[in-house]
Structures are given as structure tokens and as C-alpha cells.
Amino acid sequence: MKSVPRYRTLYQLLRRHILEGIYREGDLLPSENELCRIYGMTRPTVRQALASLAADGLIRKHQGKGSIVHSLPREIGILSVSGTTSAVGERGLRTEIIARPEVIPWPEDFMFPLSGTEKETGCIYMERLRLLEGTPIFYDINYIANINLPRFTSRQFRDRSLFKILREHYGVEIKGGEQRIRAIPATAKISRLLRIKTGAPVLHLERKLETNVNGLYVYSSIYCNTEKYSIFGTF
């Protein structure tokens, strides 16, 4: 896997700090000299990170003042392997469980090819609704290979990060993956959950996420309401 450029690392860090409210609208970011000292980076690297923040509309650069936080972006990092919770921080993100996790056989005609081991062990299935500031943003259906995840179905998932539970309780880290994205009309169920009109366009993501555990993959079918928030991320 390719390493992340240093400027990108600083960009993502400062971006997360802004989203989490560490720096609020109108606040000054640390100066270029301070950022160089804090993170051990060169001035060109710091300037490239700040330029990326400015291009996103997150900051404005004022001569003699520095970099001022401009406005919070209305977008969500569903495309990031770090997950939605990490991307949006504490901005009122809630998770409702539509279908509690249970072990079931894999659906026929599954969206991705499955290994023999996956077919033999079945999958952990659950449905969730993710809301941001009271607005339903994602309806996701998750399929996790049922490989050495003891008592997974008995854990509490409401208002909790799936990736964090996998990491903290099972040592499972998301490493990367592949996905397909297309626009589809909302079905009656999707429109009810996302509070949009039936037939309204939604983004449908089909994802296969690789983990650090051999043979263990996390699959998701995600329906995204982008009327209020756009989506972004590195993958």
C-alpha cells in the first residue's frame, strides 16, 4: 500500500481538528513556524497542507494574521478507511440499529465473490441507520465474515463505531478495500429510513474492506442521502 504524503497527513489531522471543534470558525490555526516545530515538517510541506485546507474552503489565509478557520464543510468521510465516526468527530453523530447482528448464511448472488472459508462459516449480518445532527445520512447493511469473532452479536452497537469495536475487542484493523458507487432511485424502505421521497436519487455503495486478519473481510451495502451533506475521503 502506498504511503500517505507528509503534507496529506498534516492536512487530514488539521481537518479532523476543525471538524471536531478544536478549532472553531474564526479561530487562528498555529502559524507555519509553529506547525513546522510541532510536527517536524518543512515549511513547503506545511504550506502544501494549508493550501489543501484553503482549497476545501476550511480556512482563509490573511496577510499578517495567518490561517483563519472559515466554515465547517457539510460533508462526511464515508469514503475513508478510518470510518464515519473518525471523520465527523463529535458533531452529533448517532447510530440506530435497524436489525441487530445475527449469524446467517451468506445471501445468494452476493455482491462480491466469497472464499470457500467464508461460505463455510457464514456471516454476521446487521443493519444500521447513521444520523448526523438529527438528519439520517446512511442506511447501511453490513456483512462480516464469521471468522473468530466470539460474542460479537451480543455487543452493544447503538451510537458506537463498528470499526472501533472490531479494533478494540478483536484486534481487527481496516487496511483498505474496493467499492462500487452508483446512483439509484430510493425504494419505499430507503425513503422511509432516510426521510426522502420514494424514487429520489441516492448513492449506493457496495464495499469490500480488507483487514489485517487473513481471510476476514467486512462487506457493506450503503445507501447515502446527499441532499444536505456531500461525501468525501481517501480510499
Secondary structure as GFF3:
##gff-version 3
##sequence-region A 1 235
A	DSSP	alpha_helix	6	19	.	.	.	ID=ss1
A	DSSP	alpha_helix	32	39	.	.	.	ID=ss2
A	DSSP	alpha_helix	43	55	.	.	.	ID=ss3
A	DSSP	beta_strand	59	62	.	.	.	ID=ss4
A	DSSP	beta_strand	66	69	.	.	.	ID=ss5
A	DSSP	beta_strand	75	76	.	.	.	ID=ss6
A	DSSP	alpha_helix	84	88	.	.	.	ID=ss7
A	DSSP	beta_strand	93	104	.	.	.	ID=ss8
A	DSSP	alpha_helix	116	121	.	.	.	ID=ss9
A	DSSP	beta_strand	123	132	.	.	.	ID=ss10
A	DSSP	beta_strand	135	145	.	.	.	ID=ss11
A	DSSP	three_ten_helix	152	154	.	.	.	ID=ss12
A	DSSP	alpha_helix	162	170	.	.	.	ID=ss13
A	DSSP	beta_strand	174	185	.	.	.	ID=ss14
A	DSSP	alpha_helix	188	194	.	.	.	ID=ss15
A	DSSP	beta_strand	201	211	.	.	.	ID=ss16
A	DSSP	beta_strand	217	224	.	.	.	ID=ss17
A	DSSP	beta_strand	230	231	.	.	.	ID=ss18
###
